[in-house]
Amino acid sequence: MQIPRLLLAFAVVMAGCGEGASQAAGPGGEAGPGQIDHIVLDAEDAAELQALINRSSTVQRVRVVDIREEDSRPACGSLVRIYDLEILSSSGDRHEVVYATLDSGGNVPAHIAAQWIDPAVVAAELDRDFLRQGETYWMLLGPTTQADNQPARGMLAWWPERATPAMIPELVDNDAFHWRPMYDRATEVSYGYTIESPEQWKLIVKQGGELLWEQTVTNDPALGNDDPGLRVYGVFHDMDPVDAPDTGEPMLLYSMSRVTLRADNRFGVPADGYRIRTARELHTGKLLAEWVLSSERYNEYALRQYDRDTGGLMLSARYESLDTGGIAAGGDADAWLRKTVVRYDSDGHVISTEVFRHGSVVDENGLHLHNGWVAVGGE
């Protein structure tokens, strides 16, 4: 089977104007005339297509209603052809517009520009082999990938309706992408979620189409969160280095929910509404850390970190903004930001308590290096 053209010059990666700007063209083959009945594939071709489906986030049947071009090259943009779509059926996020980049603008070095395809050649290729106004097509589209932080929400494959494999409409019939999957190319893992109720989401992680793990997350819709904000990063993204040991897991899945904590909460913070951020091992779902953040800003109030083997609490931290005591703690003002870090043994007993203030970190000569956490005491 030839998976229809993976869209010449479609998924263009723009790192900005100048040296970083680049354009990529994907391979592909022309779809044959075929028949209106959907095509049943043999085992080898079906496996090839299934691998593509496992990387996808959306399938949709569309009619092309308009084709137009916009030229933003004078403003360091691109010359793009825009395809406006009427969505007839779908599963996953709906895409009512797709873009094909014909050329890029900006101050591009000659050695980079020489590698690009002539925009007239790209346009002619699209006219001959790509979407046509008034026609109906099936599409597979890919999700935003986090592996290289590029906006790769592009088309993975398309078929004229008369030449569509039967597996593709079945994805809509089964609502295969109802869990809003995102694909991480570095790990070949897809992760997403379903809304079980206004108060509960279910996180879902798969690899090669097989379920790795799922976890229910509680959320308070009255506090305004729309989705769990799933992201994949390397170990303990944005954590203070003093609290970030090597977990042995290359990638972690982060999620966010909003909760109302009572006065007797496990974090020791005042009763109020907060955002809870979690980090889990991508492949296993093991909970490694929880952060308590303010409901609106990125203020951190507490952290709990768990042992990856036993799941037991190994570290907790409280962040407090205090009006007094800063000068006694070695600061320049009485108001200060205090962090208290408590470490635990495998039985849950406290083994150490450390107190830090946020301020100027100096070298052995007393010269300022940077702002950070300065130890002021412990036991």
LINDACOR-V558750 format. One record per pair of residues at least 4 apart in sequence whose C-alpha atoms are under 6 Angstrom apart, sorted by the first residue. I is the first residue (numbers start at 1). J is the second residue. Records with the same first field share a line. If there is no record, write none. Layout:
I->J  J
//
This chain:
1->45
2->29
4->29  30  31  157  158
5->28  29
6->26  28  156  157
8->25  26
9->24  25  101
10->100  101
11->154
12->23  24
13->23
14->21  22
15->20  21
16->20  21
17->21  106
18->107  108
34->162  163
35->162
36->162
38->164  165  166
39->164  165  166
40->165  166
41->45  46
42->46
46->50
54->208  209
55->183
56->141  142
57->92  142  143  181
58->91  92  93  140  141
59->90  91  139  140
60->89  90  138  139
61->88  89  137  138
62->85  86  87  88  136  137
63->85  86  135  136
64->85  133  134  135
65->84  85  133  134
66->83  84  133
67->82  83
68->81  82
69->80  81  82
70->79  80
71->79
72->77  78  79
73->77  78  105
76->105  106
77->105
78->103  104  105
79->102  103
80->100  101  102
81->99  100
82->99
83->97  98
84->97
85->96  97
90->172
91->172  175  177
92->177  178  180
102->119  122
103->119
110->114
125->129
126->130
136->161
137->159  160  161
138->158  159
139->157  158
140->156  157
141->154  155  156
142->153  154
143->153  182
144->151  152  153
145->183  184
146->184
147->184  185  186
159->164
171->175  176
179->192  193  194
180->192
181->190  191  192
182->190  191
183->189  190
184->188  189
189->206  207
190->205  206
191->204  205
192->203  204
193->202  203  204
194->201  202
195->201
196->200  201
199->218  219  220
200->217  218  219
201->216  217
202->215  216
203->214  215
204->214
205->212  213
206->210  211  212
219->257  258  259
220->258  259
228->255  256  257
229->255  256
230->254  255
231->253  254
232->252  253
233->251  252
234->250  251
251->282
252->280  281  282
253->279  280  282
254->278  279
255->277  278
256->276  277
257->275  276
258->274  275
259->273  274
260->272  273
261->265  271  272
262->271
263->270  271
274->293  294  295
275->292  293  295
276->291  292
277->290  291
278->289  290
279->288  289
280->285  286  287  288
281->285  286
288->305  306
289->304  305  306
290->303  304
291->302  303
292->300  301  302
293->299  300  301
294->299
301->318  319
302->317  318  319
303->316  317
304->315  316
305->314  315
306->311  312  313  314
307->311  312  314
314->343  344
315->342  343
316->341  342
317->340  341
318->339  340
319->338  339
320->337  338
321->336  337
322->335  336
323->335
324->334  335
325->334
326->331  333  334  335  336
327->331  332  333  334
337->357  358
338->356  357
339->355  356
340->354  355
341->353  354
342->352  353
343->350  351  352
344->348  349  350  351
345->349
352->379
353->378  379
354->377  378
355->376  377  378
356->373  374  375  376
357->373  374
358->372  373
359->371  372
360->370  371
361->368  369  370  371
362->366  367  368  369
363->367
//
